[in-house]
Amino acid sequence: MPEHRAWRWLRSGYDDRVHAFPADERPASFVEAVCAHTVPFGKLTRSHTGARCLSCLLIVGDHLPDRLPARPVDTVD
């Protein structure tokens, strides 16, 4: 997965779950979410209503530290 990638959260008409799709991906007949869920472009809905895909949440969440500025870590002596 490329660093600092932006995601578009869209609902799949196949499983009625909201998945993370690459925001920079050009529409094609099928698009693939970060979790490898594929869906025809025409079956996507711009909606945040519905359950989120747990796999998408975990994969995108794992890369959040890469997107945030580095901060010094507090140490306890």
N, CA and C of each residue as an Amber inpcrd file, in Angstrom:
protein
   231
   0.8540000  -1.1650000   0.0000000   0.0000000   0.0000000   0.0000000
   0.9030000   1.2310000   0.0000000   0.6820000   2.1720000  -0.9480000
   1.5080000   3.3710000  -0.9980000   1.3490000   4.2170000   0.2620000
   2.4390000   4.8950000   0.6090000   2.4140000   5.7620000   1.7820000
   1.4890000   6.9540000   1.5530000   0.8200000   7.3870000   2.5810000
  -0.0320000   8.5800000   2.5640000  -1.1600000   8.4970000   1.5400000
  -1.6780000   7.3520000   1.3140000  -2.7860000   7.1980000   0.3710000
  -4.0760000   7.7010000   1.0070000  -4.8890000   8.3410000   0.2090000
  -6.1970000   8.8160000   0.6780000  -7.2490000   7.7750000   0.3190000
  -8.2420000   7.6670000   1.1790000  -9.2870000   6.6580000   0.9830000
 -10.6440000   7.3120000   0.8770000 -11.4950000   6.7220000   0.1000000
 -12.8930000   7.1400000  -0.0290000 -13.7270000   5.9920000   0.5280000
 -14.5420000   6.3010000   1.5190000 -15.3800000   5.2790000   2.1480000
 -16.7150000   5.2410000   1.4300000 -17.0140000   4.0890000   0.8140000
 -18.2390000   3.9090000   0.0260000 -18.9160000   2.6020000   0.4100000
 -20.2360000   2.5760000   0.2850000 -20.9870000   1.3590000   0.6080000
 -21.0950000   0.4670000  -0.6200000 -20.7990000  -0.8030000  -0.4150000
 -20.8880000  -1.8090000  -1.4680000 -22.3120000  -2.3420000  -1.5460000
 -22.8290000  -2.4430000  -2.7490000 -24.1550000  -3.0120000  -2.9540000
 -24.1700000  -4.5230000  -2.8060000 -22.9990000  -5.1410000  -2.7200000
 -22.9370000  -6.5970000  -2.5550000 -23.1410000  -7.0270000  -1.1160000
 -22.4710000  -6.3570000  -0.1870000 -22.5790000  -6.7830000   1.2170000
 -23.1200000  -5.6890000   2.1320000 -23.5280000  -4.5530000   1.5690000
 -24.0720000  -3.4190000   2.3310000 -23.1390000  -2.9450000   3.4420000
 -21.8450000  -3.1080000   3.2430000 -20.8480000  -2.6090000   4.1830000
 -20.1050000  -1.4380000   3.5460000 -19.6330000  -0.5440000   4.3980000
 -18.8460000   0.6030000   3.9430000 -17.3780000   0.1760000   3.9260000
 -16.7620000   0.2730000   2.7610000 -15.3740000  -0.1440000   2.5490000
 -14.5090000   1.0540000   2.1850000 -13.1950000   0.9070000   2.3470000
 -12.2290000   1.9410000   1.9670000 -11.7200000   1.6470000   0.5620000
 -12.0020000   2.5680000  -0.3610000 -11.5360000   2.4560000  -1.7370000
 -10.5260000   3.5690000  -1.9830000  -9.4910000   3.3180000  -2.7940000
  -8.5150000   4.3740000  -3.0740000  -9.1950000   5.6020000  -3.6700000
  -8.9450000   6.7730000  -3.0890000  -9.5810000   8.0080000  -3.5540000
  -9.0610000   8.4260000  -4.9230000  -7.8380000   8.0270000  -5.2460000
  -7.2530000   8.4340000  -6.5160000  -7.5120000   7.4370000  -7.6510000
  -8.2550000   6.3720000  -7.3560000  -8.5190000   5.3570000  -8.3710000
  -9.5560000   5.8560000  -9.3640000  -9.2680000   5.6800000 -10.6300000
 -10.2160000   6.0920000 -11.6610000 -11.3050000   5.0420000 -11.7810000
 -12.5280000   5.4750000 -12.0020000 -13.6170000   4.5110000 -12.1330000
 -13.3530000   3.5110000 -13.2630000 -13.5710000   2.2680000 -12.9680000
 -13.4470000   1.1880000 -13.9420000 -14.6830000   0.3220000 -13.7760000
 -14.7610000  -0.7620000 -14.5070000 -15.9400000  -1.6080000 -14.3590000
 -15.9950000  -2.2200000 -12.9580000 -14.8390000  -2.5990000 -12.3980000
 -14.7610000  -3.1060000 -11.0260000 -13.7240000  -2.2950000 -10.2690000
 -13.9720000  -2.0650000  -8.9850000 -12.9880000  -1.4070000  -8.1240000
 -12.7180000  -2.3110000  -6.9220000 -11.5220000  -2.1590000  -6.3600000
 -11.1130000  -3.0210000  -5.2490000 -10.8480000  -2.1980000  -4.0030000
 -11.4530000  -2.6220000  -2.9140000 -11.2410000  -1.9800000  -1.6170000
  -9.9120000  -2.4350000  -1.0440000  -9.4490000  -1.7540000  -0.0110000
  -8.1870000  -2.1000000   0.6240000  -8.2110000  -3.5330000   1.1720000
  -9.3840000  -4.0480000   1.5060000  -9.5200000  -5.4090000   2.0440000
  -9.6100000  -6.4650000   0.9430000  -9.5040000  -6.0550000  -0.3300000
  -9.5850000  -6.9260000  -1.5070000 -11.0190000  -7.2340000  -1.9210000
 -12.0020000  -6.6200000  -1.2900000 -13.3990000  -6.7560000  -1.7100000
 -13.5470000  -6.0280000  -3.0490000 -14.0300000  -6.7200000  -4.0650000
 -14.2310000  -6.0880000  -5.3660000 -15.7210000  -5.9520000  -5.6360000
 -16.0690000  -4.8730000  -6.3130000 -17.4690000  -4.5770000  -6.5770000
 -17.5460000  -3.7860000  -7.8820000 -18.5870000  -4.0030000  -8.6830000
 -18.7430000  -3.1740000  -9.8760000 -18.9390000  -1.7130000  -9.4720000
 -18.3480000  -0.8020000 -10.2350000 -18.4430000   0.6200000  -9.9150000
 -19.8980000   1.0580000  -9.7530000 -20.7990000   0.5060000 -10.5550000
 -22.2120000   0.8730000 -10.4860000 -22.9240000   0.4060000  -9.2270000
 -22.2970000  -0.4740000  -8.4540000 -22.9010000  -0.9850000  -7.2100000
 -22.3890000  -0.2610000  -5.9670000 -21.6460000   0.8420000  -6.1620000
 -21.1480000   1.6220000  -5.0400000 -22.0800000   2.7860000  -4.7610000
 -22.2370000   3.1120000  -3.4830000 -23.0710000   4.2290000  -3.0720000
 -22.2330000   5.1640000  -2.2120000 -22.3340000   6.4550000  -2.4670000
 -21.6570000   7.4360000  -1.6150000 -22.4740000   7.6050000  -0.3460000
 -22.2090000   6.7620000   0.6100000 -22.9530000   6.7960000   1.8610000
 -22.0920000   6.2210000   2.9740000 -22.1920000   6.8330000   4.1340000
 -21.5160000   6.2980000   5.3150000 -22.4900000   5.5040000   6.1710000
 -23.7230000   5.3570000   5.7050000 -24.7290000   4.6050000   6.4410000
 -24.4680000   3.1170000   6.2600000 -24.4560000   2.4010000   7.3500000
 -24.2310000   0.9580000   7.2970000 -23.0060000   0.5750000   8.0980000
 -22.8350000  -0.7030000   8.2560000 -21.6970000  -1.2250000   9.0160000
 -20.4090000  -1.0260000   8.2360000 -19.3410000  -0.7030000   8.9540000
 -18.0250000  -0.5820000   8.3240000 -17.4000000  -1.9600000   8.2000000
 -16.5830000  -2.1180000   7.1710000 -15.8190000  -3.3540000   6.9970000
 -14.6900000  -3.3560000   8.0240000 -14.6720000  -4.3530000   8.8840000
 -13.6610000  -4.4230000   9.9310000 -12.2580000  -4.5400000   9.3340000
 -12.1130000  -5.3090000   8.2800000 -10.7850000  -5.4500000   7.6560000
 -10.2850000  -4.1150000   7.1250000 -11.1510000  -3.3520000   6.4510000
 -10.7550000  -2.0350000   5.9470000 -10.3520000  -1.1190000   7.0940000
 -11.1410000  -1.1160000   8.1620000 -10.8240000  -0.2720000   9.3100000
  -9.4570000  -0.6050000   9.8980000  -9.1680000  -1.8920000  10.0280000
  -7.8920000  -2.3040000  10.6050000  -6.7200000  -1.9770000   9.6860000
  -6.8660000  -2.2310000   8.3990000  -5.7780000  -1.9740000   7.4550000
  -5.4830000  -0.4780000   7.3630000  -6.5150000   0.3350000   7.1880000
  -6.3180000   1.7820000   7.1080000  -5.7950000   2.3090000   8.4390000
  -6.3400000   1.8110000   9.5400000  -5.8970000   2.2490000  10.8620000
  -4.4410000   1.9290000  11.1470000  -3.9570000   0.7990000  10.6450000
  -2.5540000   0.4360000  10.8350000  -1.6080000   1.4450000  10.1960000
  -2.0770000   2.1540000   9.1840000  -1.2230000   3.1080000   8.4690000
  -1.4000000   4.5490000   8.9390000  -2.2620000   4.7750000   9.9330000
  -2.4450000   6.1380000  10.4440000  -1.1590000   6.7450000  11.0080000
  -0.3410000   6.0080000  11.7610000   0.8920000   6.6200000  12.2710000
   1.7960000   7.1480000  11.1570000   1.7560000   6.5330000   9.9780000
   2.5660000   6.9960000   8.8540000   2.0930000   8.3620000   8.3580000
   0.8300000   8.6850000   8.5970000   0.2470000   9.9330000   8.1050000
   0.3330000  11.0720000   9.1140000   0.6310000  10.7520000  10.3610000
   0.6780000  11.7600000  11.4160000   2.1120000  12.2280000  11.6360000
   2.2930000  13.4930000  11.9960000   3.6520000  13.9710000  12.2620000
   4.2510000  13.2470000  13.4720000   5.5420000  13.0390000  13.4150000
   6.2270000  12.3610000  14.5160000   6.2560000  13.2630000  15.7370000
   6.0030000  12.6680000  16.8880000   6.0710000  13.3950000  18.1640000
   7.0490000  12.6690000  19.0650000   7.7350000  13.4160000  19.9040000
   8.6330000  12.7420000  20.8500000   7.8310000  11.8600000  21.8140000
   8.3870000  10.7590000  22.1520000   7.7380000   9.8380000  23.0710000
   8.1350000  10.1890000  24.4900000   7.1370000  10.3170000  25.3550000
   7.4210000  10.5880000  26.7760000   7.9990000   9.3240000  27.4010000
   9.0180000   9.4940000  28.1820000   9.5910000   8.3560000  28.8680000
   9.3830000   8.4930000  30.3610000   9.2600000   7.3950000  31.0110000
   9.0780000   7.3630000  32.4590000  10.3520000   6.7920000  33.0580000
  10.9410000   7.5380000  33.9600000  12.1810000   7.0540000  34.6000000
  11.8840000   6.3800000  35.8960000
